[in-house]
Amino acid sequence: MIRARRAFFDRGHYRPLMDAVAGLVGEHRPAHVLDAGCGEGSYLAAATDATRATGWGIDVSKPAIRLAARRHRAHHYAVASSFVLPFADSVLDVVTSVFAPRDFPELFRVLRSGGVAVVATPGPDHLAGVRALVYDDPRPHEEKPHVSGDGEPPPQRRERVRFELDLVDADDVLHLLQMTPYWWHARPDQQEEAATRTLRTTVDVWLTVHARP
């Protein structure tokens, strides 16, 4: 999953989304940015390239952290949970969470006064074409409410990033499937088919900015 994600990102297919995340981060002119659930480091790299901030990344996956640290040597990485962040109180300017589990009270704990959390979650049509490869009756993603039981406050700002992907290289289709949880739900014949076909699908993502209370 991690290596497929790196290969897919390196082809630039998610660049509009990465640029949008980096743009929201950059508006706050941070000195220190944490990506909580950083995976192989591409989103954190986009954010720090845009801001020249010091980058910090944590993930529960050792292979992901190993891959991130090998490429992005200026960043600081650790294997850790987003629910128990290895930081003191009030030390970070921006925390990002891109398609990752999160605990808002813990995110806000490590943010300085005036700091923000930038969160990316799937919109209803996100990767609809991939879902159609796997499920006979694919359903849209259910949107989470603005205020949830995990301490999520109403967003200070909310915007939608939506664009179409036309994948003509079968390796790209396979990597996209492999980098998502849908891979584990796909039958062997569906996995094999992904390695031989083209695909048109939608990237549909909500970006929300939450200010520390």
VOMARFI-475815 format. One record per atom (N, C-alpha, C): atom name; x, y, z. Coordinates in nm, 4 decimals. Each point is the difference from the previous one (the first is absolute). Example, Ala and Ser with C-alpha at 12.3 -4.5 7.8 and 13.67 -1.06 7.14 Angstrom:
# VOMARFI-475815
 name       px       py       pz
    N   1.3190  -0.5690   0.7800
   CA  -0.0890   0.1190   0.0000
    C   0.0900   0.1200   0.0000
    N  -0.0350   0.1050  -0.0720
   CA   0.0820   0.1190   0.0060
    C  -0.0770   0.1090   0.0730
This chain:
# VOMARFI-475815
 name       px       py       pz
    N   0.0825  -0.1204   0.0000
   CA  -0.0825   0.1204   0.0000
    C   0.0864   0.1261   0.0000
    N   0.1024   0.0008   0.0838
   CA   0.0854   0.1175   0.0117
    C   0.0801   0.0230  -0.1280
    N   0.0572  -0.1077  -0.0549
   CA   0.0790   0.0145  -0.1220
    C  -0.0882   0.0367  -0.1197
    N  -0.1219  -0.0522  -0.0034
   CA  -0.0935   0.0376  -0.1066
    C  -0.0348   0.1477   0.0097
    N  -0.0173   0.0468   0.1222
   CA  -0.0320   0.1416   0.0209
    C   0.1148   0.0889  -0.0482
    N   0.1220  -0.0380   0.0348
   CA   0.1159   0.0778  -0.0433
    C   0.0084   0.0039  -0.1536
    N  -0.0179  -0.1159  -0.0633
   CA   0.0076  -0.0054  -0.1462
    C  -0.1092   0.0848  -0.0643
    N  -0.1212  -0.0050   0.0550
   CA  -0.1126   0.0755  -0.0559
    C   0.0212   0.1499   0.0194
    N   0.0432   0.0397   0.1185
   CA   0.0236   0.1417   0.0262
    C   0.1131   0.0542  -0.0870
    N   0.1027  -0.0811  -0.0228
   CA   0.1125   0.0451  -0.0803
    C  -0.0403   0.0293  -0.1443
    N  -0.1094  -0.0576  -0.0444
   CA  -0.0499   0.0291  -0.1356
    C  -0.0804   0.1305  -0.0045
    N  -0.0237   0.0610   0.1163
   CA  -0.0659   0.1295   0.0051
    C  -0.1510  -0.0020  -0.0049
    N  -0.0603  -0.1171   0.0137
   CA  -0.1448  -0.0096  -0.0176
    C  -0.0784   0.0734   0.1093
    N   0.0563   0.0091   0.1197
   CA  -0.0694   0.0683   0.1099
    C   0.0553   0.1400   0.0233
    N   0.0749   0.0531  -0.0962
   CA   0.0635   0.1299   0.0196
    C  -0.1003   0.1104   0.0313
    N  -0.1158   0.0076  -0.0663
   CA  -0.0945   0.1070   0.0360
    C  -0.0441  -0.0064   0.1459
    N  -0.0177  -0.1208   0.0527
   CA  -0.0392  -0.0135   0.1400
    C   0.1146   0.0397   0.0919
    N   0.1207  -0.0459  -0.0310
   CA   0.1155   0.0368   0.0827
    C   0.0224   0.1506   0.0000
    N  -0.0163   0.0618  -0.1163
   CA   0.0171   0.1449  -0.0084
    C  -0.1061   0.0730   0.0820
    N  -0.1219  -0.0521   0.0012
   CA  -0.1063   0.0634   0.0774
    C   0.0277  -0.0100   0.1494
    N   0.0454  -0.1168   0.0458
   CA   0.0366  -0.0155   0.1408
    C   0.1147   0.0942   0.0350
    N   0.1029   0.0023  -0.0861
   CA   0.1147   0.0866   0.0247
    C  -0.0406   0.1474   0.0021
    N  -0.0955   0.0371  -0.0862
   CA  -0.0456   0.1380  -0.0033
    C  -0.0671   0.0420   0.1300
    N  -0.0830  -0.0873   0.0546
   CA  -0.0660   0.0319   0.1270
    C   0.1016   0.0085   0.1132
    N   0.0972  -0.0906  -0.0010
   CA   0.1056   0.0053   0.1018
    C   0.0779   0.1308  -0.0123
    N   0.0361   0.0357  -0.1231
   CA   0.0822   0.1178  -0.0223
    C  -0.0654   0.1299   0.0406
    N  -0.1320   0.0064  -0.0025
   CA  -0.0700   0.1224   0.0402
    C   0.0289   0.0382   0.1440
    N   0.0422  -0.0971   0.0805
   CA   0.0240   0.0256   0.1427
    C   0.1479   0.0213   0.0311
    N   0.0834   0.0000  -0.1023
   CA   0.1427   0.0294   0.0132
    C   0.0632  -0.0745   0.1175
    N  -0.0102  -0.1302   0.0004
   CA   0.0471  -0.0757   0.1161
    C   0.1519  -0.0141   0.0020
    N   0.0543  -0.0131   0.1202
   CA   0.1407  -0.0355   0.0168
    C   0.0152  -0.1508   0.0171
    N  -0.1037  -0.0634   0.0581
   CA   0.0048  -0.1440   0.0258
    C  -0.1328  -0.0625  -0.0410
    N   0.0080  -0.1023  -0.0872
   CA  -0.1185  -0.0701  -0.0502
    C   0.0132  -0.1482   0.0322
    N  -0.1052  -0.0557   0.0570
   CA  -0.0072  -0.1439   0.0248
    C  -0.1036  -0.0612  -0.0926
    N   0.0374  -0.1090  -0.0668
   CA  -0.0972  -0.0812  -0.0729
    C  -0.0270  -0.1235   0.0849
    N  -0.1192  -0.0060   0.0564
   CA  -0.0382  -0.1097   0.0893
    C  -0.0648  -0.1103  -0.0835
    N   0.0749  -0.1081  -0.0203
   CA  -0.0399  -0.1038  -0.0942
    C   0.0618   0.0300  -0.1353
    N   0.1325   0.0205  -0.0007
   CA   0.0695   0.0575  -0.1156
    C   0.0245  -0.0980  -0.1129
    N  -0.0181  -0.1308   0.0226
   CA   0.0297  -0.0953  -0.1057
    C   0.1442   0.0128  -0.0456
    N   0.0203   0.0016  -0.1323
   CA   0.1369   0.0043  -0.0515
    C   0.0526   0.1428  -0.0203
    N  -0.0736   0.0996   0.0490
   CA   0.0554   0.1340   0.0121
    C  -0.0299   0.0989  -0.1100
    N  -0.0781  -0.0365  -0.1015
   CA  -0.0191   0.0895  -0.1140
    C  -0.0785   0.1261   0.0356
    N  -0.1048  -0.0130   0.0807
   CA  -0.0784   0.1186   0.0362
    C   0.0824   0.0946   0.0864
    N   0.0771  -0.0541   0.0921
   CA   0.0840   0.0851   0.0845
    C   0.1050   0.0705  -0.0850
    N   0.0565  -0.0701  -0.0979
   CA   0.0982   0.0621  -0.0879
    C  -0.0617   0.1156  -0.0771
    N  -0.1214  -0.0178  -0.0496
   CA  -0.0670   0.1077  -0.0735
    C  -0.0225   0.1207   0.0895
    N  -0.0414  -0.0242   0.1242
   CA  -0.0272   0.1101   0.0923
    C   0.1270   0.0743   0.0384
    N   0.1076  -0.0718   0.0249
   CA   0.1236   0.0664   0.0414
    C   0.0713   0.0650  -0.1182
    N  -0.0127  -0.0575  -0.1185
   CA   0.0583   0.0640  -0.1179
    C  -0.0642   0.1362  -0.0241
    N  -0.1295   0.0093   0.0288
   CA  -0.0723   0.1244  -0.0232
    C   0.0265   0.1037   0.1083
    N   0.0363  -0.0442   0.1198
   CA   0.0100   0.0910   0.1143
    C   0.1397   0.0123   0.0578
    N   0.0890  -0.0946  -0.0353
   CA   0.1340  -0.0084   0.0599
    C  -0.0069  -0.0217   0.1505
    N  -0.1100  -0.0561   0.0452
   CA  -0.0145  -0.0327   0.1416
    C   0.0785  -0.1266   0.0328
    N   0.0274  -0.0204   0.1268
   CA   0.0578  -0.1255   0.0466
    C  -0.1096  -0.1050   0.0004
    N   0.0276  -0.1132  -0.0605
   CA  -0.1011  -0.1046  -0.0137
    C   0.0182  -0.1120   0.0996
    N  -0.1115  -0.0404   0.0600
   CA  -0.0046  -0.1111   0.0948
    C  -0.1066  -0.0973  -0.0475
    N   0.0300  -0.1291   0.0025
   CA  -0.0965  -0.0984  -0.0454
    C  -0.0053  -0.1190   0.0938
    N  -0.1215  -0.0466   0.0274
   CA  -0.0164  -0.1222   0.0794
    C  -0.0984  -0.0921  -0.0710
    N   0.0210  -0.1287   0.0164
   CA  -0.0898  -0.0999  -0.0558
    C   0.0194  -0.1287   0.0800
    N  -0.1045  -0.0820   0.0066
   CA   0.0122  -0.1273   0.0716
    C   0.0720  -0.1052  -0.0839
    N   0.0186   0.0264  -0.1287
   CA   0.0626  -0.0960  -0.0903
    C   0.1517   0.0201  -0.0033
    N   0.0737  -0.0992   0.0450
   CA   0.1456   0.0075  -0.0072
    C   0.0498   0.0066  -0.1442
    N  -0.0541  -0.0828  -0.0936
   CA   0.0460   0.0122  -0.1386
    C  -0.0236   0.1388  -0.0590
    N  -0.1118   0.0634   0.0352
   CA  -0.0280   0.1336  -0.0517
    C   0.1020   0.1006   0.0520
    N   0.0276  -0.0047   0.1284
   CA   0.0958   0.0928   0.0588
    C   0.1394  -0.0233  -0.0567
    N   0.0349  -0.1249  -0.0199
   CA   0.1320  -0.0307  -0.0568
    C   0.0121   0.0590  -0.1406
    N  -0.1051  -0.0160  -0.0812
   CA   0.0028   0.0518  -0.1365
    C   0.0033   0.1524   0.0002
    N  -0.0776   0.0614   0.0875
   CA  -0.0026   0.1462   0.0086
    C   0.1359   0.0553   0.0409
    N   0.0612  -0.0602   0.1015
   CA   0.1261   0.0519   0.0526
    C   0.1138  -0.0136  -0.1003
    N  -0.0041  -0.1032  -0.0827
   CA   0.1062  -0.0186  -0.0987
    C  -0.0021   0.1085  -0.1068
    N  -0.1193   0.0445  -0.0383
   CA  -0.0075   0.1012  -0.1054
    C   0.0062   0.1409   0.0564
    N  -0.0721   0.0268   0.1067
   CA  -0.0142   0.1369   0.0501
    C   0.0889   0.0168   0.1240
    N   0.1287   0.0150  -0.0238
   CA   0.0964  -0.0027   0.1096
    C  -0.0022   0.1261   0.0865
    N  -0.0593   0.1063  -0.0494
   CA  -0.0089   0.1219   0.0801
    C  -0.1155  -0.0047   0.0999
    N  -0.0900  -0.0966  -0.0175
   CA  -0.1136  -0.0124   0.0921
    C   0.0384  -0.0835   0.1223
    N  -0.0888   0.0012   0.0971
   CA   0.0178  -0.0795   0.1216
    C  -0.1169  -0.0970   0.0090
    N   0.0295  -0.1295   0.0090
   CA  -0.1050  -0.1018  -0.0020
    C   0.0087  -0.0904   0.1225
    N  -0.1164  -0.0527   0.0390
   CA  -0.0059  -0.0964   0.1089
    C  -0.1184  -0.0926  -0.0210
    N   0.0136  -0.1237   0.0449
   CA  -0.1116  -0.0937   0.0023
    C  -0.0817   0.0314   0.1245
    N  -0.1239   0.0445  -0.0201
   CA  -0.0833   0.0424   0.1131
    C  -0.1450   0.0081  -0.0463
    N  -0.0888   0.0088   0.0983
   CA  -0.1434   0.0071  -0.0262
    C  -0.0488   0.1437   0.0023
    N  -0.0970   0.0300  -0.0857
   CA  -0.0631   0.1320   0.0007
    C  -0.0810   0.0243   0.1265
    N  -0.0280  -0.1065   0.0739
   CA  -0.0793   0.0131   0.1227
    C   0.0873   0.0229   0.1222
    N   0.1317  -0.0194  -0.0147
   CA   0.0950   0.0296   0.1081
    C   0.1227   0.0620  -0.0673
    N  -0.0090   0.1268  -0.0325
   CA   0.1066   0.0649  -0.0754
    C   0.1228   0.0226   0.0881
    N   0.1199  -0.0294  -0.0520
   CA   0.1220   0.0128   0.0808
    C   0.0544   0.1426   0.0008
    N  -0.0859   0.0943   0.0399
   CA   0.0381   0.1403   0.0052
    C  -0.0514   0.0616   0.1290
    N   0.0708   0.1007   0.0462
   CA  -0.0468   0.0769   0.1145
    C  -0.1199   0.0852  -0.0406
    N  -0.0646   0.0602   0.0963
   CA  -0.1141   0.0865  -0.0263
    C   0.0452   0.1270  -0.0741
    N  -0.0829   0.0433  -0.0925
   CA   0.0113   0.1346  -0.0595
    C   0.1350   0.0263  -0.0653
    N   0.0457  -0.0904  -0.0860
   CA   0.1317   0.0167  -0.0622
    C  -0.0046   0.0078  -0.1523
    N  -0.1155  -0.0254  -0.0617
   CA  -0.0086  -0.0066  -0.1465
    C  -0.0945   0.1075  -0.0525
    N   0.0250   0.0430  -0.1236
   CA  -0.0825   0.1046  -0.0601
    C  -0.1161  -0.0568  -0.0808
    N   0.0258  -0.1084  -0.0737
   CA  -0.1022  -0.0645  -0.0829
    C   0.0161  -0.1512   0.0131
    N  -0.1128  -0.0681   0.0125
   CA  -0.0021  -0.1463  -0.0073
    C  -0.0899  -0.0383  -0.1169
    N   0.0481  -0.0879  -0.0869
   CA  -0.0827  -0.0503  -0.1086
    C  -0.0384  -0.1448   0.0266
    N  -0.1157  -0.0373  -0.0500
   CA  -0.0485  -0.1374   0.0098
    C  -0.0705  -0.0315  -0.1309
    N   0.0646  -0.0810  -0.0838
   CA  -0.0507  -0.0279  -0.1338
    C  -0.0440  -0.1458  -0.0073
    N  -0.1307  -0.0209  -0.0028
   CA  -0.0576  -0.1353  -0.0053
    C   0.0514  -0.0873   0.1148
    N   0.0235   0.0580   0.1147
   CA   0.0585  -0.0742   0.1119
    C  -0.0909   0.0069   0.1216
    N   0.0027  -0.1014   0.0861
   CA  -0.0743   0.0093   0.1268
    C   0.0534   0.1173   0.0816
    N  -0.0865   0.0635   0.0761
   CA   0.0414   0.1199   0.0724
    C  -0.0817   0.0162   0.1267
    N   0.0563   0.0695   0.0931
   CA  -0.0658   0.0334   0.1259
    C   0.0182   0.1503   0.0195
    N  -0.1049   0.0760  -0.0183
   CA   0.0145   0.1450   0.0010
    C   0.0538   0.0554   0.1316
    N  -0.0454  -0.0482   0.1160
   CA   0.0612   0.0521   0.1226
    C   0.1508  -0.0197   0.0037
    N   0.0490  -0.1124  -0.0541
   CA   0.1442  -0.0240  -0.0019
    C   0.0697   0.0905  -0.1023
    N  -0.0633   0.0217  -0.1157
   CA   0.0574   0.0934  -0.0969
    C   0.0094   0.1408   0.0584
    N  -0.1060   0.0425   0.0667
   CA  -0.0003   0.1348   0.0566
    C   0.0978   0.0127   0.1166
    N   0.0246  -0.1073   0.0696
   CA   0.0938   0.0038   0.1133
    C   0.1383   0.0444  -0.0443
    N   0.0451  -0.0480  -0.1165
   CA   0.1368   0.0294  -0.0426
    C   0.0095   0.1305  -0.0793
    N  -0.1133   0.0613  -0.0330
   CA   0.0013   0.1243  -0.0770
    C   0.0188   0.1215   0.0903
    N   0.0759   0.0941  -0.0494
   CA   0.0133   0.1274   0.0703
    C  -0.1305   0.0788  -0.0098
    N  -0.0140   0.1007   0.0823
   CA  -0.1130   0.0909  -0.0108
    C  -0.0004   0.0621  -0.1388
    N  -0.1119  -0.0077  -0.0665
   CA  -0.0098   0.0490  -0.1372
    C   0.0327  -0.1044  -0.1044
    N   0.0431  -0.1190   0.0438
   CA   0.0314  -0.1069  -0.0936
    C  -0.1254  -0.0634  -0.0576
    N   0.0180  -0.0750  -0.1104
   CA  -0.1145  -0.0607  -0.0674
    C   0.0309  -0.1447  -0.0373
    N  -0.1071  -0.0770  -0.0098
   CA   0.0059  -0.1350  -0.0567
    C  -0.0621   0.0055  -0.1389
    N   0.0718  -0.0531  -0.0990
   CA  -0.0494  -0.0087  -0.1372
    C  -0.0305  -0.1464  -0.0275
    N  -0.1270  -0.0295  -0.0260
   CA  -0.0466  -0.1382  -0.0073
    C  -0.0579  -0.0283  -0.1379
    N   0.0403  -0.1128  -0.0577
   CA  -0.0531  -0.0436  -0.1292
    C  -0.0811  -0.1272   0.0196
    N  -0.1242   0.0002  -0.0466
   CA  -0.0875  -0.1160   0.0084
    C  -0.0667  -0.0221  -0.1355
    N  -0.0370  -0.1234  -0.0318
   CA  -0.0585  -0.0261  -0.1321
    C  -0.1377   0.0620  -0.0171
    N  -0.0233   0.0572  -0.1177
   CA  -0.1331   0.0449  -0.0370
    C  -0.0815  -0.1177  -0.0515
    N  -0.1270   0.0214  -0.0291
   CA  -0.0879  -0.1109  -0.0363
    C   0.0425  -0.0753  -0.1256
    N   0.0640   0.0679  -0.0944
   CA   0.0352  -0.0649  -0.1261
    C   0.1468  -0.0437  -0.0064
    N   0.0691   0.0068   0.1124
   CA   0.1439  -0.0273  -0.0035
    C   0.0279  -0.1431  -0.0458
    N   0.0776  -0.0107  -0.1073
   CA   0.0421  -0.1274  -0.0579
    C  -0.1191  -0.0906  -0.0334
    N  -0.1060   0.0614  -0.0527
   CA  -0.1178  -0.0780  -0.0368
    C   0.0331  -0.1059  -0.1041
    N   0.0917   0.0323  -0.0913
   CA   0.0376  -0.0975  -0.1013
    C   0.0715  -0.1206   0.0581
    N   0.0763   0.0213   0.1066
   CA   0.0669  -0.1121   0.0662
    C  -0.1017  -0.0868   0.0726
    N  -0.0947   0.0633   0.0668
   CA  -0.1047  -0.0761   0.0681
    C  -0.0772  -0.0862  -0.0984
    N  -0.0228   0.0532  -0.1206
   CA  -0.0741  -0.0755  -0.1011
    C   0.0774  -0.1219  -0.0489
    N   0.1327   0.0018   0.0132
   CA   0.0793  -0.1175  -0.0348
    C  -0.0215  -0.1148   0.0981
    N  -0.0316   0.0366   0.1239
   CA   0.0005  -0.0987   0.1087
    C  -0.1398  -0.0447   0.0392
    N  -0.0961   0.0943   0.0005
   CA  -0.1331  -0.0288   0.0519
    C  -0.1042  -0.0018  -0.1113
    N  -0.0954  -0.0901   0.0127
   CA  -0.1098  -0.0054  -0.0971
    C  -0.0944   0.1180   0.0171
    N  -0.0137   0.0483   0.1233
   CA  -0.0897   0.1117   0.0295
    C   0.0770   0.1055   0.0791
    N   0.0925   0.0708  -0.0658
   CA   0.0821   0.0981   0.0728
    C  -0.0848   0.1154   0.0515
    N   0.0302   0.0430   0.1219
   CA  -0.0755   0.1088   0.0617
    C   0.0914   0.1185   0.0255
    N  -0.0563   0.1203  -0.0017
   CA   0.0812   0.1189   0.0293
    C   0.0522  -0.0038   0.1434
    N   0.1115   0.0697   0.0208
   CA   0.0482   0.0181   0.1367
    C  -0.1034   0.0787   0.0798
    N  -0.0192  -0.0392   0.1235
   CA  -0.0868   0.0776   0.0886
    C   0.0803   0.1147   0.0605
    N  -0.0561   0.1199  -0.0075
   CA   0.0682   0.1150   0.0584
    C  -0.0168   0.0003   0.1505
    N   0.1095   0.0301   0.0690
   CA  -0.0067   0.0145   0.1441
    C  -0.0591   0.1363   0.0341
    N  -0.0729   0.0094   0.1089
   CA  -0.0511   0.1312   0.0419
    C   0.1137   0.0920   0.0415
    N  -0.0282   0.1302  -0.0015
   CA   0.1022   0.0975   0.0374
    C   0.0417  -0.0165   0.1456
    N  -0.0917  -0.0398   0.0847
   CA   0.0321  -0.0207   0.1409
    C  -0.0262  -0.1456   0.0319
    N   0.1016  -0.0703   0.0449
   CA  -0.0131  -0.1431   0.0247
    C   0.0362  -0.0325   0.1439
    N  -0.0156  -0.1263   0.0348
   CA   0.0262  -0.0441   0.1362
    C   0.1458  -0.0030   0.0372
    N   0.0910   0.0218  -0.0965
   CA   0.1421  -0.0047   0.0322
    C   0.0555   0.1378   0.0326
    N  -0.0859   0.0943   0.0314
   CA   0.0457   0.1324   0.0397
    C   0.0224   0.0942  -0.1153
    N  -0.0475  -0.0333  -0.1187
   CA   0.0209   0.0863  -0.1165
    C  -0.0850   0.1255   0.0102
    N   0.0631   0.1172  -0.0061
   CA  -0.0772   0.1244   0.0036
    C  -0.0475   0.0371  -0.1396
    N  -0.0914   0.0941  -0.0122
   CA  -0.0365   0.0481  -0.1338
    C   0.1230   0.0557  -0.0694
    N   0.0133  -0.0250  -0.1301
   CA   0.1201   0.0478  -0.0694
    C   0.0004   0.1511  -0.0153
    N   0.1179   0.0557   0.0083
   CA   0.0187   0.1415  -0.0282
    C  -0.0155   0.0267  -0.1490
    N   0.0367  -0.1003  -0.0796
   CA  -0.0044   0.0126  -0.1459
    C  -0.0186  -0.1391  -0.0580
    N  -0.0716  -0.0081  -0.1099
   CA  -0.0260  -0.1286  -0.0636
    C  -0.0015   0.0190  -0.1505
    N   0.0761  -0.0806  -0.0716
   CA  -0.0017   0.0088  -0.1453
    C   0.0120  -0.1390  -0.0594
    N  -0.0455  -0.0106  -0.1236
   CA  -0.0035  -0.1288  -0.0668
    C   0.1004  -0.0017  -0.1148
    N   0.0765  -0.1060  -0.0073
   CA   0.0930  -0.0220  -0.1111
    C  -0.0553  -0.1166  -0.0813
    N  -0.0261   0.0251  -0.1256
   CA  -0.0616  -0.1035  -0.0834
    C   0.0592   0.0080  -0.1407
    N   0.0474  -0.1122  -0.0505
   CA   0.0515  -0.0051  -0.1357
    C  -0.0071  -0.1438  -0.0507
    N   0.0108  -0.0147  -0.1315
   CA  -0.0083  -0.1309  -0.0622
    C   0.1404  -0.0548  -0.0275
    N   0.0142  -0.1298   0.0182
   CA   0.1223  -0.0701  -0.0348
    C  -0.0279  -0.0920  -0.1178
    N   0.0785   0.0146  -0.1043
   CA  -0.0060  -0.0912  -0.1140
    C   0.1293  -0.0792  -0.0015
    N  -0.0059  -0.1227   0.0477
   CA   0.1184  -0.0840   0.0114
    C   0.0057  -0.0938  -0.1196
    N   0.0987   0.0207  -0.0851
   CA   0.0131  -0.0824  -0.1203
    C   0.1108  -0.1040   0.0151
    N   0.0796   0.0132   0.1049
   CA   0.1058  -0.0956   0.0280
    C  -0.0526  -0.1017   0.1012
    N   0.0015  -0.1277  -0.0343
   CA  -0.0545  -0.1025   0.0889
    C   0.0733  -0.0037   0.1333
    N   0.1287   0.0341   0.0019
   CA   0.0727   0.0040   0.1272
    C  -0.0593   0.1037   0.0933
    N  -0.0428   0.1136  -0.0555
   CA  -0.0621   0.1030   0.0832
    C  -0.1319  -0.0489   0.0588
    N  -0.0778  -0.0696  -0.0795
   CA  -0.1274  -0.0546   0.0496
    C   0.0264  -0.0991   0.1129
    N   0.0964  -0.0879  -0.0213
   CA   0.0335  -0.0984   0.1036
    C   0.0497   0.0682   0.1257
    N   0.0870   0.0997  -0.0129
   CA   0.0523   0.0698   0.1173
    C  -0.1108   0.0733   0.0749
    N  -0.0927   0.0605  -0.0724
   CA  -0.1100   0.0695   0.0664
    C  -0.0845  -0.0973   0.0812
    N  -0.0295  -0.1148  -0.0569
   CA  -0.0763  -0.0997   0.0751
    C   0.0797  -0.0496   0.1199
    N   0.1281  -0.0257  -0.0191
   CA   0.0817  -0.0550   0.1077
    C   0.0182   0.0980   0.1154
    N  -0.0041   0.1285  -0.0273
   CA   0.0268   0.0975   0.1054
    C  -0.1245   0.0325   0.0825
    N  -0.1132  -0.0594  -0.0341
   CA  -0.1242   0.0241   0.0726
    C  -0.0454  -0.1268   0.0722
    N  -0.0882   0.0138   0.0988
   CA  -0.0563  -0.1189   0.0650
    C  -0.0809  -0.0882  -0.0939
    N  -0.0393   0.0545  -0.1165
   CA  -0.0774  -0.0808  -0.0937
    C   0.0784  -0.1217  -0.0487
    N   0.1302   0.0084   0.0007
   CA   0.0822  -0.1134  -0.0434
    C  -0.0332  -0.1250   0.0794
    N  -0.0222   0.0165   0.1296
   CA  -0.0236  -0.1152   0.0877
    C  -0.1405  -0.0553  -0.0172
    N  -0.0882   0.0772  -0.0636
   CA  -0.1369  -0.0471  -0.0257
    C  -0.0145  -0.0570  -0.1413
    N   0.0996   0.0195  -0.0828
   CA  -0.0078  -0.0461  -0.1388
    C   0.0289  -0.1492  -0.0100
    N  -0.0740  -0.0681  -0.0849
   CA   0.0277  -0.1412  -0.0276
    C   0.1296  -0.0118  -0.0805
    N   0.0626  -0.1157   0.0001
   CA   0.1221  -0.0173  -0.0797
    C  -0.0178   0.0352  -0.1475
    N  -0.1157  -0.0345  -0.0585
   CA  -0.0203   0.0331  -0.1408
    C  -0.0132   0.1506  -0.0211
    N  -0.0563   0.0705   0.0982
   CA  -0.0102   0.1454  -0.0100
    C   0.1373   0.0648   0.0139
    N   0.0836  -0.0547   0.0875
   CA   0.1364   0.0498   0.0132
    C   0.0777  -0.0193  -0.1289
    N  -0.0186  -0.1152  -0.0625
   CA   0.0680  -0.0270  -0.1264
    C  -0.0498   0.0926  -0.1106
    N  -0.1302   0.0247  -0.0011
   CA  -0.0567   0.0879  -0.1028
    C   0.0562   0.1411   0.0114
    N   0.0222   0.0462   0.1232
   CA   0.0513   0.1352   0.0200
    C   0.1360   0.0196  -0.0652
    N   0.0752  -0.1077  -0.0144
   CA   0.1342   0.0084  -0.0577
    C  -0.0014  -0.0026  -0.1533
    N  -0.1205  -0.0002  -0.0598
   CA  -0.0072  -0.0136  -0.1460
    C  -0.0900   0.1040  -0.0658
    N  -0.0494   0.0981   0.0754
   CA  -0.1027   0.0862  -0.0560
    C   0.0315   0.1477   0.0228
    N  -0.0794   0.0859  -0.0648
   CA   0.0015   0.1431   0.0262
    C  -0.1130   0.0309   0.0987
    N  -0.0011   0.1216   0.0515
   CA  -0.1027   0.0354   0.0980
    C  -0.0225   0.1503   0.0010
    N  -0.1263   0.0387   0.0061
   CA  -0.0375   0.1390   0.0253
    C  -0.0701   0.0038   0.1345
    N   0.0463   0.0859   0.0882
   CA  -0.0613   0.0099   0.1317
    C   0.0091   0.1431   0.0507
    N  -0.0702   0.0266   0.1070
   CA  -0.0080   0.1344   0.0572
    C   0.0785   0.0062   0.1300
    N   0.0746   0.1069   0.0166
   CA   0.0570   0.0335   0.1310
    C  -0.0899   0.1075   0.0592
    N  -0.0561  -0.0273   0.1147
   CA  -0.0996   0.0874   0.0621
    C   0.0313   0.0058   0.1494
    N   0.0520   0.1123   0.0460
   CA   0.0524   0.0094   0.1364
    C  -0.0468   0.1295   0.0648
    N  -0.0438  -0.0110   0.1253
   CA  -0.0297   0.1178   0.0808
    C   0.1240   0.0368   0.0807
    N   0.0385   0.1260  -0.0055
   CA   0.1067   0.0541   0.0836
    C  -0.0616   0.0952   0.1007
    N   0.0282  -0.0237   0.1262
   CA  -0.0532   0.0862   0.1051
    C   0.1145   0.0520   0.0858
    N  -0.0150   0.1232   0.0419
   CA   0.0974   0.0634   0.0897
    C  -0.0686   0.0222   0.1344
    N   0.0610  -0.0536   0.1044
   CA  -0.0564   0.0096   0.1354
    C   0.0994   0.0772   0.0873
    N  -0.0438   0.1131   0.0528
   CA   0.0861   0.0790   0.0869
    C  -0.0025  -0.0574   0.1409
    N   0.1144   0.0032   0.0639
   CA   0.0049  -0.0437   0.1399
    C  -0.0931   0.0869   0.0843
    N  -0.0884  -0.0623   0.0789
   CA  -0.0931   0.0796   0.0815
    C   0.0739   0.0880   0.1002
